[in-house]
Amino acid sequence: MPEPENEELDRIADECGAAGSKVALRNFGLACWRAGRAAEPHCPTCICGKRAPVQGDGGHPKDRKHGPGSIAWAEHLQAWSAYAARYGEGQSAERMAERGGFGYGELQELLGREPETWEPRAGV
């Protein structure tokens, strides 16, 4: 997955509670994003290691390719950004996760690709 653009790095740094110059914030945002991809939290307020639930494919269980799982919060935010651009911001990314997250197929559509950080739910 390519590294996020400056606007996304600014948002990540803001969510992590960082302060400083634009360059420092973007470097912090990039470090946070990279740590999130590695699932190694490096600060108590940031999204590193945070995951969002993913609903499995619909239909009969034996016909499903993907059961329930989770994705990295940063990837969930990417999907939510596409969702919000299409349908508005009536549901926050946090509320979407509280309601069970996006479906796997919905993620594919919103991201325009397979989710890169998807992991199946243990025991399913």
C-alpha positions as CSV (number, residue, x, y, z in Angstrom):
1,M,0.0,0.0,0.0
2,P,1.4,3.4,-0.9
3,E,2.1,5.9,1.8
4,P,-0.6,8.4,2.5
5,E,-0.7,11.9,0.9
6,N,0.1,15.0,3.0
7,E,-3.6,15.7,3.8
8,E,-4.0,12.2,5.3
9,L,-0.7,12.5,7.2
10,D,-2.0,15.8,8.7
11,R,-5.3,14.1,9.7
12,I,-3.4,11.2,11.3
13,A,-1.1,13.5,13.2
14,D,-4.1,15.5,14.4
15,E,-5.9,12.4,15.6
16,C,-2.7,11.3,17.5
17,G,-2.6,14.7,19.3
18,A,0.6,15.8,17.7
19,A,1.7,19.5,17.7
20,G,4.4,21.3,15.8
21,S,5.4,22.5,12.4
22,K,3.8,21.1,9.2
23,V,6.9,19.0,8.5
24,A,7.1,17.7,12.0
25,L,3.4,16.8,12.0
26,R,3.6,15.0,8.6
27,N,6.7,13.1,9.8
28,F,4.8,12.2,13.0
29,G,1.7,11.2,10.9
30,L,3.9,9.0,8.7
31,A,5.5,7.3,11.7
32,C,2.0,6.7,13.2
33,W,0.7,5.3,9.9
34,R,3.8,3.0,9.5
35,A,3.5,1.8,13.1
36,G,-0.2,1.2,12.6
37,R,0.6,-1.0,9.6
38,A,3.0,-2.9,11.8
39,A,0.4,-3.0,14.7
40,E,3.0,-1.7,17.1
41,P,1.4,1.1,19.1
42,H,3.9,3.9,19.9
43,C,1.7,6.4,21.8
44,P,-1.3,6.1,24.0
45,T,-3.6,8.4,22.0
46,C,-2.9,7.4,18.5
47,I,-4.6,4.9,16.1
48,C,-1.6,2.5,15.9
49,G,-2.7,-1.0,16.5
50,K,-6.4,0.0,16.5
51,R,-8.6,-2.3,14.4
52,A,-12.1,-2.0,13.0
53,P,-14.5,-4.8,12.6
54,V,-15.4,-6.1,9.2
55,Q,-18.7,-8.0,8.5
56,G,-18.3,-11.1,6.4
57,D,-19.7,-11.6,2.9
58,G,-23.5,-12.0,2.8
59,G,-25.4,-15.1,1.8
60,H,-25.3,-18.6,3.0
61,P,-22.2,-19.3,5.2
62,K,-20.9,-22.1,3.0
63,D,-21.0,-19.8,0.0
64,R,-19.0,-17.0,1.7
65,K,-15.5,-16.3,0.7
66,H,-14.8,-14.1,3.7
67,G,-16.2,-14.4,7.1
68,P,-16.1,-11.7,9.7
69,G,-12.7,-10.1,10.5
70,S,-11.0,-6.8,11.1
71,I,-8.8,-4.2,9.4
72,A,-6.4,-1.6,10.6
73,W,-8.1,1.5,11.7
74,A,-6.1,3.6,9.2
75,E,-7.6,1.4,6.4
76,H,-11.1,1.7,7.9
77,L,-10.6,5.5,7.8
78,Q,-9.7,5.3,4.1
79,A,-12.9,3.3,3.4
80,W,-15.0,5.7,5.6
81,S,-13.6,8.7,3.7
82,A,-14.8,7.2,0.4
83,Y,-18.1,6.4,2.1
84,A,-18.5,9.9,3.5
85,A,-17.7,11.4,0.1
86,R,-20.6,9.4,-1.5
87,Y,-23.2,9.3,1.2
88,G,-22.3,12.1,3.6
89,E,-20.9,12.2,7.1
90,G,-24.1,11.3,9.0
91,Q,-22.3,8.2,10.4
92,S,-18.8,8.8,11.8
93,A,-16.1,6.2,11.3
94,E,-16.4,5.4,15.0
95,R,-20.2,4.9,14.7
96,M,-19.7,2.7,11.6
97,A,-17.3,0.5,13.6
98,E,-19.7,0.4,16.6
99,R,-22.4,-1.0,14.2
100,G,-20.2,-3.8,13.0
101,G,-18.0,-2.2,10.4
102,F,-18.3,-2.3,6.6
103,G,-19.0,-5.6,4.8
104,Y,-16.0,-7.2,3.0
105,G,-17.5,-6.5,-0.4
106,E,-18.4,-3.0,0.6
107,L,-14.7,-2.4,1.6
108,Q,-13.6,-3.7,-1.8
109,E,-15.9,-1.2,-3.5
110,L,-15.0,1.8,-1.3
111,L,-11.2,1.2,-1.4
112,G,-11.2,0.1,-5.1
113,R,-9.1,-2.9,-4.1
114,E,-8.9,-5.8,-1.6
115,P,-8.4,-4.6,2.0
116,E,-4.7,-5.0,2.7
117,T,-4.9,-5.3,6.4
118,W,-7.9,-7.7,6.7
119,E,-7.5,-10.5,9.2
120,P,-10.2,-13.2,9.8
121,R,-11.8,-13.2,13.2
122,A,-10.3,-16.0,15.3
123,G,-12.6,-19.0,15.8
124,V,-14.9,-18.3,12.9
